[in-house]
Amino acid sequence: MKVVDMHCDTISELYKDHRAGGNVSILENSMMIDLKKMQAGDYGLQNFALYTNLDRAEGKPFDGHAELGIMIETPAAAVISDLLAREVDFFSIGTNDLTQYTLAADRQNAAIEPFCDRHHEAVLRLIRTTVENAHGAGIWAGICGELAADAALTDIFLDMGVDELSMTPGSILEIKARILDR
């Protein structure tokens, strides 16, 4: 399965993989905060459909489905995740931005960084709400960002029902061991 940022120039490659029978998931990586704009296709989720329409015009078979997902990386998106979940196939919770925006603490500003507590209850509650809303709508929710590789939170994320943890390769063995030891 390939997950591709819609703003990359790889949509045609993604489409070729789909035509060749590959499983495709498209992750819209815009700051998702507006349900009406998402429904109107203003975020780019509909771009893949342009290619599928070309298939239909040429009389070529197309199975009509590619998984469409969005980033949940603002408190606004987390709060309306019940509404957003009705429109997509999955969520990827971007914990770096979600933490920063929730706590109003720029993680790259050394003077403010100490206030950017990645384990803050407000951040964890937004993640839990998002996962619950995803599952309530029958879709999956994953976590990407630094928190996915935070071994101190692995059990908490599993208890929340997080379906996927996306992390750098160097963190996989430690997190995998924690999951298997449960």
PyMOL CGO cylinders between C-alpha atoms (Angstrom):
from pymol import cmd
from pymol.cgo import CYLINDER

trace = [
    CYLINDER, 0.00, 0.00, 0.00, 1.27, 3.48, -0.82, 0.3, 1, 1, 1, 1, 1, 1,
    CYLINDER, 1.27, 3.48, -0.82, 0.27, 6.55, 1.14, 0.3, 1, 1, 1, 1, 1, 1,
    CYLINDER, 0.27, 6.55, 1.14, 1.06, 9.73, -0.78, 0.3, 1, 1, 1, 1, 1, 1,
    CYLINDER, 1.06, 9.73, -0.78, 0.80, 13.40, 0.14, 0.3, 1, 1, 1, 1, 1, 1,
    CYLINDER, 0.80, 13.40, 0.14, -1.67, 14.89, -2.35, 0.3, 1, 1, 1, 1, 1, 1,
    CYLINDER, -1.67, 14.89, -2.35, 0.54, 17.95, -2.80, 0.3, 1, 1, 1, 1, 1, 1,
    CYLINDER, 0.54, 17.95, -2.80, 3.41, 15.94, -4.25, 0.3, 1, 1, 1, 1, 1, 1,
    CYLINDER, 3.41, 15.94, -4.25, 3.79, 15.57, -7.99, 0.3, 1, 1, 1, 1, 1, 1,
    CYLINDER, 3.79, 15.57, -7.99, 3.36, 11.80, -7.67, 0.3, 1, 1, 1, 1, 1, 1,
    CYLINDER, 3.36, 11.80, -7.67, -0.39, 11.50, -8.21, 0.3, 1, 1, 1, 1, 1, 1,
    CYLINDER, -0.39, 11.50, -8.21, 0.11, 10.09, -11.69, 0.3, 1, 1, 1, 1, 1, 1,
    CYLINDER, 0.11, 10.09, -11.69, 2.52, 7.45, -10.32, 0.3, 1, 1, 1, 1, 1, 1,
    CYLINDER, 2.52, 7.45, -10.32, 0.00, 6.59, -7.65, 0.3, 1, 1, 1, 1, 1, 1,
    CYLINDER, 0.00, 6.59, -7.65, -2.66, 6.22, -10.31, 0.3, 1, 1, 1, 1, 1, 1,
    CYLINDER, -2.66, 6.22, -10.31, -0.41, 3.92, -12.37, 0.3, 1, 1, 1, 1, 1, 1,
    CYLINDER, -0.41, 3.92, -12.37, 0.07, 1.69, -9.31, 0.3, 1, 1, 1, 1, 1, 1,
    CYLINDER, 0.07, 1.69, -9.31, -3.68, 1.60, -8.79, 0.3, 1, 1, 1, 1, 1, 1,
    CYLINDER, -3.68, 1.60, -8.79, -4.31, 0.63, -12.42, 0.3, 1, 1, 1, 1, 1, 1,
    CYLINDER, -4.31, 0.63, -12.42, -1.73, -2.12, -12.06, 0.3, 1, 1, 1, 1, 1, 1,
    CYLINDER, -1.73, -2.12, -12.06, -3.77, -3.60, -9.22, 0.3, 1, 1, 1, 1, 1, 1,
    CYLINDER, -3.77, -3.60, -9.22, -2.00, -2.06, -6.24, 0.3, 1, 1, 1, 1, 1, 1,
    CYLINDER, -2.00, -2.06, -6.24, -3.78, -0.97, -3.08, 0.3, 1, 1, 1, 1, 1, 1,
    CYLINDER, -3.78, -0.97, -3.08, -3.77, 2.79, -2.80, 0.3, 1, 1, 1, 1, 1, 1,
    CYLINDER, -3.77, 2.79, -2.80, -4.37, 5.11, 0.13, 0.3, 1, 1, 1, 1, 1, 1,
    CYLINDER, -4.37, 5.11, 0.13, -4.33, 8.86, -0.36, 0.3, 1, 1, 1, 1, 1, 1,
    CYLINDER, -4.33, 8.86, -0.36, -3.52, 11.06, 2.62, 0.3, 1, 1, 1, 1, 1, 1,
    CYLINDER, -3.52, 11.06, 2.62, -4.62, 14.68, 2.31, 0.3, 1, 1, 1, 1, 1, 1,
    CYLINDER, -4.62, 14.68, 2.31, -1.97, 16.64, 4.16, 0.3, 1, 1, 1, 1, 1, 1,
    CYLINDER, -1.97, 16.64, 4.16, -3.62, 20.05, 4.35, 0.3, 1, 1, 1, 1, 1, 1,
    CYLINDER, -3.62, 20.05, 4.35, -4.53, 21.73, 7.61, 0.3, 1, 1, 1, 1, 1, 1,
    CYLINDER, -4.53, 21.73, 7.61, -7.98, 20.16, 7.81, 0.3, 1, 1, 1, 1, 1, 1,
    CYLINDER, -7.98, 20.16, 7.81, -10.31, 22.37, 9.83, 0.3, 1, 1, 1, 1, 1, 1,
    CYLINDER, -10.31, 22.37, 9.83, -13.36, 22.92, 7.64, 0.3, 1, 1, 1, 1, 1, 1,
    CYLINDER, -13.36, 22.92, 7.64, -15.92, 20.21, 6.89, 0.3, 1, 1, 1, 1, 1, 1,
    CYLINDER, -15.92, 20.21, 6.89, -17.67, 22.23, 4.17, 0.3, 1, 1, 1, 1, 1, 1,
    CYLINDER, -17.67, 22.23, 4.17, -14.43, 22.84, 2.28, 0.3, 1, 1, 1, 1, 1, 1,
    CYLINDER, -14.43, 22.84, 2.28, -13.53, 19.18, 2.53, 0.3, 1, 1, 1, 1, 1, 1,
    CYLINDER, -13.53, 19.18, 2.53, -16.93, 18.13, 1.19, 0.3, 1, 1, 1, 1, 1, 1,
    CYLINDER, -16.93, 18.13, 1.19, -16.53, 20.59, -1.68, 0.3, 1, 1, 1, 1, 1, 1,
    CYLINDER, -16.53, 20.59, -1.68, -13.19, 19.04, -2.59, 0.3, 1, 1, 1, 1, 1, 1,
    CYLINDER, -13.19, 19.04, -2.59, -11.23, 22.19, -1.81, 0.3, 1, 1, 1, 1, 1, 1,
    CYLINDER, -11.23, 22.19, -1.81, -8.47, 20.20, -0.10, 0.3, 1, 1, 1, 1, 1, 1,
    CYLINDER, -8.47, 20.20, -0.10, -7.45, 18.06, -3.07, 0.3, 1, 1, 1, 1, 1, 1,
    CYLINDER, -7.45, 18.06, -3.07, -8.99, 14.72, -2.11, 0.3, 1, 1, 1, 1, 1, 1,
    CYLINDER, -8.99, 14.72, -2.11, -10.88, 14.72, -5.39, 0.3, 1, 1, 1, 1, 1, 1,
    CYLINDER, -10.88, 14.72, -5.39, -7.75, 14.89, -7.58, 0.3, 1, 1, 1, 1, 1, 1,
    CYLINDER, -7.75, 14.89, -7.58, -7.49, 11.12, -7.82, 0.3, 1, 1, 1, 1, 1, 1,
    CYLINDER, -7.49, 11.12, -7.82, -11.04, 11.03, -9.21, 0.3, 1, 1, 1, 1, 1, 1,
    CYLINDER, -11.04, 11.03, -9.21, -9.89, 13.02, -12.23, 0.3, 1, 1, 1, 1, 1, 1,
    CYLINDER, -9.89, 13.02, -12.23, -7.67, 10.13, -13.26, 0.3, 1, 1, 1, 1, 1, 1,
    CYLINDER, -7.67, 10.13, -13.26, -10.38, 7.54, -12.66, 0.3, 1, 1, 1, 1, 1, 1,
    CYLINDER, -10.38, 7.54, -12.66, -12.76, 9.50, -14.89, 0.3, 1, 1, 1, 1, 1, 1,
    CYLINDER, -12.76, 9.50, -14.89, -10.17, 9.26, -17.67, 0.3, 1, 1, 1, 1, 1, 1,
    CYLINDER, -10.17, 9.26, -17.67, -10.29, 5.47, -17.28, 0.3, 1, 1, 1, 1, 1, 1,
    CYLINDER, -10.29, 5.47, -17.28, -14.05, 5.44, -17.65, 0.3, 1, 1, 1, 1, 1, 1,
    CYLINDER, -14.05, 5.44, -17.65, -13.88, 7.66, -20.74, 0.3, 1, 1, 1, 1, 1, 1,
    CYLINDER, -13.88, 7.66, -20.74, -11.40, 5.26, -22.32, 0.3, 1, 1, 1, 1, 1, 1,
    CYLINDER, -11.40, 5.26, -22.32, -13.56, 2.25, -21.43, 0.3, 1, 1, 1, 1, 1, 1,
    CYLINDER, -13.56, 2.25, -21.43, -10.93, 0.80, -19.09, 0.3, 1, 1, 1, 1, 1, 1,
    CYLINDER, -10.93, 0.80, -19.09, -11.92, -1.00, -15.89, 0.3, 1, 1, 1, 1, 1, 1,
    CYLINDER, -11.92, -1.00, -15.89, -11.50, 0.77, -12.59, 0.3, 1, 1, 1, 1, 1, 1,
    CYLINDER, -11.50, 0.77, -12.59, -12.61, -0.61, -9.25, 0.3, 1, 1, 1, 1, 1, 1,
    CYLINDER, -12.61, -0.61, -9.25, -13.64, 2.85, -8.12, 0.3, 1, 1, 1, 1, 1, 1,
    CYLINDER, -13.64, 2.85, -8.12, -11.99, 2.86, -4.72, 0.3, 1, 1, 1, 1, 1, 1,
    CYLINDER, -11.99, 2.86, -4.72, -8.85, 4.23, -3.24, 0.3, 1, 1, 1, 1, 1, 1,
    CYLINDER, -8.85, 4.23, -3.24, -8.69, 4.84, 0.50, 0.3, 1, 1, 1, 1, 1, 1,
    CYLINDER, -8.69, 4.84, 0.50, -8.88, 8.55, 1.26, 0.3, 1, 1, 1, 1, 1, 1,
    CYLINDER, -8.88, 8.55, 1.26, -7.59, 9.86, 4.56, 0.3, 1, 1, 1, 1, 1, 1,
    CYLINDER, -7.59, 9.86, 4.56, -6.86, 13.12, 6.29, 0.3, 1, 1, 1, 1, 1, 1,
    CYLINDER, -6.86, 13.12, 6.29, -4.42, 14.43, 8.84, 0.3, 1, 1, 1, 1, 1, 1,
    CYLINDER, -4.42, 14.43, 8.84, -5.84, 15.39, 12.21, 0.3, 1, 1, 1, 1, 1, 1,
    CYLINDER, -5.84, 15.39, 12.21, -3.29, 17.90, 13.44, 0.3, 1, 1, 1, 1, 1, 1,
    CYLINDER, -3.29, 17.90, 13.44, -5.28, 20.77, 14.91, 0.3, 1, 1, 1, 1, 1, 1,
    CYLINDER, -5.28, 20.77, 14.91, -7.55, 20.89, 17.93, 0.3, 1, 1, 1, 1, 1, 1,
    CYLINDER, -7.55, 20.89, 17.93, -10.33, 22.05, 15.59, 0.3, 1, 1, 1, 1, 1, 1,
    CYLINDER, -10.33, 22.05, 15.59, -10.01, 18.92, 13.46, 0.3, 1, 1, 1, 1, 1, 1,
    CYLINDER, -10.01, 18.92, 13.46, -9.93, 16.68, 16.55, 0.3, 1, 1, 1, 1, 1, 1,
    CYLINDER, -9.93, 16.68, 16.55, -13.05, 18.31, 17.97, 0.3, 1, 1, 1, 1, 1, 1,
    CYLINDER, -13.05, 18.31, 17.97, -15.02, 17.81, 14.72, 0.3, 1, 1, 1, 1, 1, 1,
    CYLINDER, -15.02, 17.81, 14.72, -13.47, 14.44, 13.96, 0.3, 1, 1, 1, 1, 1, 1,
    CYLINDER, -13.47, 14.44, 13.96, -16.89, 12.81, 14.33, 0.3, 1, 1, 1, 1, 1, 1,
    CYLINDER, -16.89, 12.81, 14.33, -18.06, 14.86, 11.33, 0.3, 1, 1, 1, 1, 1, 1,
    CYLINDER, -18.06, 14.86, 11.33, -14.85, 14.44, 9.35, 0.3, 1, 1, 1, 1, 1, 1,
    CYLINDER, -14.85, 14.44, 9.35, -14.89, 10.66, 9.88, 0.3, 1, 1, 1, 1, 1, 1,
    CYLINDER, -14.89, 10.66, 9.88, -18.06, 10.38, 7.79, 0.3, 1, 1, 1, 1, 1, 1,
    CYLINDER, -18.06, 10.38, 7.79, -16.19, 11.72, 4.77, 0.3, 1, 1, 1, 1, 1, 1,
    CYLINDER, -16.19, 11.72, 4.77, -12.99, 9.64, 4.72, 0.3, 1, 1, 1, 1, 1, 1,
    CYLINDER, -12.99, 9.64, 4.72, -11.61, 6.12, 5.12, 0.3, 1, 1, 1, 1, 1, 1,
    CYLINDER, -11.61, 6.12, 5.12, -8.94, 6.82, 7.74, 0.3, 1, 1, 1, 1, 1, 1,
    CYLINDER, -8.94, 6.82, 7.74, -7.29, 9.40, 10.00, 0.3, 1, 1, 1, 1, 1, 1,
    CYLINDER, -7.29, 9.40, 10.00, -3.61, 10.00, 10.56, 0.3, 1, 1, 1, 1, 1, 1,
    CYLINDER, -3.61, 10.00, 10.56, -3.17, 11.96, 13.79, 0.3, 1, 1, 1, 1, 1, 1,
    CYLINDER, -3.17, 11.96, 13.79, -0.20, 14.30, 13.40, 0.3, 1, 1, 1, 1, 1, 1,
    CYLINDER, -0.20, 14.30, 13.40, 0.94, 14.52, 16.99, 0.3, 1, 1, 1, 1, 1, 1,
    CYLINDER, 0.94, 14.52, 16.99, 3.75, 17.05, 16.51, 0.3, 1, 1, 1, 1, 1, 1,
    CYLINDER, 3.75, 17.05, 16.51, 1.42, 19.77, 15.23, 0.3, 1, 1, 1, 1, 1, 1,
    CYLINDER, 1.42, 19.77, 15.23, -1.49, 18.67, 17.41, 0.3, 1, 1, 1, 1, 1, 1,
    CYLINDER, -1.49, 18.67, 17.41, 0.66, 19.06, 20.51, 0.3, 1, 1, 1, 1, 1, 1,
    CYLINDER, 0.66, 19.06, 20.51, 2.04, 22.41, 19.43, 0.3, 1, 1, 1, 1, 1, 1,
    CYLINDER, 2.04, 22.41, 19.43, -1.35, 23.90, 18.53, 0.3, 1, 1, 1, 1, 1, 1,
    CYLINDER, -1.35, 23.90, 18.53, -3.14, 22.47, 21.57, 0.3, 1, 1, 1, 1, 1, 1,
    CYLINDER, -3.14, 22.47, 21.57, -0.61, 23.87, 24.03, 0.3, 1, 1, 1, 1, 1, 1,
    CYLINDER, -0.61, 23.87, 24.03, 0.14, 27.08, 22.10, 0.3, 1, 1, 1, 1, 1, 1,
    CYLINDER, 0.14, 27.08, 22.10, 3.82, 26.21, 22.48, 0.3, 1, 1, 1, 1, 1, 1,
    CYLINDER, 3.82, 26.21, 22.48, 6.17, 26.30, 19.50, 0.3, 1, 1, 1, 1, 1, 1,
    CYLINDER, 6.17, 26.30, 19.50, 8.23, 23.13, 19.77, 0.3, 1, 1, 1, 1, 1, 1,
    CYLINDER, 8.23, 23.13, 19.77, 11.04, 24.74, 17.78, 0.3, 1, 1, 1, 1, 1, 1,
    CYLINDER, 11.04, 24.74, 17.78, 11.33, 27.82, 19.98, 0.3, 1, 1, 1, 1, 1, 1,
    CYLINDER, 11.33, 27.82, 19.98, 13.85, 27.04, 22.74, 0.3, 1, 1, 1, 1, 1, 1,
    CYLINDER, 13.85, 27.04, 22.74, 12.26, 29.60, 25.10, 0.3, 1, 1, 1, 1, 1, 1,
    CYLINDER, 12.26, 29.60, 25.10, 8.80, 28.02, 24.82, 0.3, 1, 1, 1, 1, 1, 1,
    CYLINDER, 8.80, 28.02, 24.82, 9.69, 24.37, 24.15, 0.3, 1, 1, 1, 1, 1, 1,
    CYLINDER, 9.69, 24.37, 24.15, 9.60, 23.42, 27.88, 0.3, 1, 1, 1, 1, 1, 1,
    CYLINDER, 9.60, 23.42, 27.88, 5.85, 24.14, 27.82, 0.3, 1, 1, 1, 1, 1, 1,
    CYLINDER, 5.85, 24.14, 27.82, 5.35, 21.73, 24.92, 0.3, 1, 1, 1, 1, 1, 1,
    CYLINDER, 5.35, 21.73, 24.92, 4.55, 18.69, 27.09, 0.3, 1, 1, 1, 1, 1, 1,
    CYLINDER, 4.55, 18.69, 27.09, 3.86, 15.86, 24.67, 0.3, 1, 1, 1, 1, 1, 1,
    CYLINDER, 3.86, 15.86, 24.67, 2.23, 13.85, 27.47, 0.3, 1, 1, 1, 1, 1, 1,
    CYLINDER, 2.23, 13.85, 27.47, -0.19, 16.63, 28.42, 0.3, 1, 1, 1, 1, 1, 1,
    CYLINDER, -0.19, 16.63, 28.42, -3.67, 15.37, 29.25, 0.3, 1, 1, 1, 1, 1, 1,
    CYLINDER, -3.67, 15.37, 29.25, -5.28, 17.77, 26.74, 0.3, 1, 1, 1, 1, 1, 1,
    CYLINDER, -5.28, 17.77, 26.74, -3.27, 16.26, 23.88, 0.3, 1, 1, 1, 1, 1, 1,
    CYLINDER, -3.27, 16.26, 23.88, -4.05, 12.71, 24.97, 0.3, 1, 1, 1, 1, 1, 1,
    CYLINDER, -4.05, 12.71, 24.97, -7.76, 13.51, 25.29, 0.3, 1, 1, 1, 1, 1, 1,
    CYLINDER, -7.76, 13.51, 25.29, -7.84, 14.92, 21.75, 0.3, 1, 1, 1, 1, 1, 1,
    CYLINDER, -7.84, 14.92, 21.75, -6.14, 11.79, 20.46, 0.3, 1, 1, 1, 1, 1, 1,
    CYLINDER, -6.14, 11.79, 20.46, -8.60, 9.56, 22.35, 0.3, 1, 1, 1, 1, 1, 1,
    CYLINDER, -8.60, 9.56, 22.35, -11.58, 11.55, 21.04, 0.3, 1, 1, 1, 1, 1, 1,
    CYLINDER, -11.58, 11.55, 21.04, -10.30, 11.29, 17.49, 0.3, 1, 1, 1, 1, 1, 1,
    CYLINDER, -10.30, 11.29, 17.49, -9.74, 7.53, 17.72, 0.3, 1, 1, 1, 1, 1, 1,
    CYLINDER, -9.74, 7.53, 17.72, -13.17, 6.98, 19.29, 0.3, 1, 1, 1, 1, 1, 1,
    CYLINDER, -13.17, 6.98, 19.29, -14.84, 9.07, 16.58, 0.3, 1, 1, 1, 1, 1, 1,
    CYLINDER, -14.84, 9.07, 16.58, -12.96, 7.21, 13.86, 0.3, 1, 1, 1, 1, 1, 1,
    CYLINDER, -12.96, 7.21, 13.86, -14.00, 3.82, 15.19, 0.3, 1, 1, 1, 1, 1, 1,
    CYLINDER, -14.00, 3.82, 15.19, -17.56, 5.06, 15.72, 0.3, 1, 1, 1, 1, 1, 1,
    CYLINDER, -17.56, 5.06, 15.72, -17.67, 5.82, 11.99, 0.3, 1, 1, 1, 1, 1, 1,
    CYLINDER, -17.67, 5.82, 11.99, -16.09, 2.49, 11.06, 0.3, 1, 1, 1, 1, 1, 1,
    CYLINDER, -16.09, 2.49, 11.06, -12.71, 3.87, 9.96, 0.3, 1, 1, 1, 1, 1, 1,
    CYLINDER, -12.71, 3.87, 9.96, -9.20, 3.36, 11.31, 0.3, 1, 1, 1, 1, 1, 1,
    CYLINDER, -9.20, 3.36, 11.31, -6.95, 5.89, 13.02, 0.3, 1, 1, 1, 1, 1, 1,
    CYLINDER, -6.95, 5.89, 13.02, -3.18, 5.95, 13.15, 0.3, 1, 1, 1, 1, 1, 1,
    CYLINDER, -3.18, 5.95, 13.15, -0.64, 8.14, 14.85, 0.3, 1, 1, 1, 1, 1, 1,
    CYLINDER, -0.64, 8.14, 14.85, 2.33, 9.74, 13.18, 0.3, 1, 1, 1, 1, 1, 1,
    CYLINDER, 2.33, 9.74, 13.18, 4.86, 12.09, 14.67, 0.3, 1, 1, 1, 1, 1, 1,
    CYLINDER, 4.86, 12.09, 14.67, 7.19, 11.83, 17.63, 0.3, 1, 1, 1, 1, 1, 1,
    CYLINDER, 7.19, 11.83, 17.63, 4.55, 10.42, 19.97, 0.3, 1, 1, 1, 1, 1, 1,
    CYLINDER, 4.55, 10.42, 19.97, 4.16, 7.27, 17.87, 0.3, 1, 1, 1, 1, 1, 1,
    CYLINDER, 4.16, 7.27, 17.87, 7.70, 6.30, 18.89, 0.3, 1, 1, 1, 1, 1, 1,
    CYLINDER, 7.70, 6.30, 18.89, 7.31, 7.33, 22.54, 0.3, 1, 1, 1, 1, 1, 1,
    CYLINDER, 7.31, 7.33, 22.54, 7.58, 4.02, 24.40, 0.3, 1, 1, 1, 1, 1, 1,
    CYLINDER, 7.58, 4.02, 24.40, 6.04, 5.58, 27.51, 0.3, 1, 1, 1, 1, 1, 1,
    CYLINDER, 6.04, 5.58, 27.51, 2.80, 6.05, 25.57, 0.3, 1, 1, 1, 1, 1, 1,
    CYLINDER, 2.80, 6.05, 25.57, 2.64, 2.76, 23.65, 0.3, 1, 1, 1, 1, 1, 1,
    CYLINDER, 2.64, 2.76, 23.65, 0.34, 1.03, 26.16, 0.3, 1, 1, 1, 1, 1, 1,
    CYLINDER, 0.34, 1.03, 26.16, -1.87, 4.12, 26.41, 0.3, 1, 1, 1, 1, 1, 1,
    CYLINDER, -1.87, 4.12, 26.41, -2.24, 4.26, 22.62, 0.3, 1, 1, 1, 1, 1, 1,
    CYLINDER, -2.24, 4.26, 22.62, -3.06, 0.56, 22.44, 0.3, 1, 1, 1, 1, 1, 1,
    CYLINDER, -3.06, 0.56, 22.44, -5.64, 0.97, 25.21, 0.3, 1, 1, 1, 1, 1, 1,
    CYLINDER, -5.64, 0.97, 25.21, -7.15, 3.86, 23.23, 0.3, 1, 1, 1, 1, 1, 1,
    CYLINDER, -7.15, 3.86, 23.23, -7.51, 1.54, 20.25, 0.3, 1, 1, 1, 1, 1, 1,
    CYLINDER, -7.51, 1.54, 20.25, -5.02, 3.27, 17.96, 0.3, 1, 1, 1, 1, 1, 1,
    CYLINDER, -5.02, 3.27, 17.96, -4.77, 1.11, 14.84, 0.3, 1, 1, 1, 1, 1, 1,
    CYLINDER, -4.77, 1.11, 14.84, -1.36, 2.14, 13.53, 0.3, 1, 1, 1, 1, 1, 1,
    CYLINDER, -1.36, 2.14, 13.53, 1.80, 3.78, 14.80, 0.3, 1, 1, 1, 1, 1, 1,
    CYLINDER, 1.80, 3.78, 14.80, 3.97, 5.40, 12.12, 0.3, 1, 1, 1, 1, 1, 1,
    CYLINDER, 3.97, 5.40, 12.12, 7.55, 6.09, 13.18, 0.3, 1, 1, 1, 1, 1, 1,
    CYLINDER, 7.55, 6.09, 13.18, 11.13, 6.26, 12.01, 0.3, 1, 1, 1, 1, 1, 1,
    CYLINDER, 11.13, 6.26, 12.01, 12.80, 2.89, 11.39, 0.3, 1, 1, 1, 1, 1, 1,
    CYLINDER, 12.80, 2.89, 11.39, 15.13, 3.31, 14.37, 0.3, 1, 1, 1, 1, 1, 1,
    CYLINDER, 15.13, 3.31, 14.37, 12.18, 3.21, 16.79, 0.3, 1, 1, 1, 1, 1, 1,
    CYLINDER, 12.18, 3.21, 16.79, 10.36, 0.18, 15.42, 0.3, 1, 1, 1, 1, 1, 1,
    CYLINDER, 10.36, 0.18, 15.42, 12.16, -2.58, 17.35, 0.3, 1, 1, 1, 1, 1, 1,
    CYLINDER, 12.16, -2.58, 17.35, 11.62, -0.98, 20.77, 0.3, 1, 1, 1, 1, 1, 1,
    CYLINDER, 11.62, -0.98, 20.77, 7.94, -0.24, 20.13, 0.3, 1, 1, 1, 1, 1, 1,
    CYLINDER, 7.94, -0.24, 20.13, 7.35, -3.66, 18.56, 0.3, 1, 1, 1, 1, 1, 1,
    CYLINDER, 7.35, -3.66, 18.56, 8.87, -5.32, 21.66, 0.3, 1, 1, 1, 1, 1, 1,
    CYLINDER, 8.87, -5.32, 21.66, 6.57, -3.29, 23.95, 0.3, 1, 1, 1, 1, 1, 1,
    CYLINDER, 6.57, -3.29, 23.95, 3.54, -4.32, 21.90, 0.3, 1, 1, 1, 1, 1, 1,
    CYLINDER, 3.54, -4.32, 21.90, 4.50, -8.01, 21.88, 0.3, 1, 1, 1, 1, 1, 1,
    CYLINDER, 4.50, -8.01, 21.88, 5.19, -7.97, 25.65, 0.3, 1, 1, 1, 1, 1, 1,
    CYLINDER, 5.19, -7.97, 25.65, 1.65, -6.84, 26.45, 0.3, 1, 1, 1, 1, 1, 1,
]
cmd.load_cgo(trace, "trace")
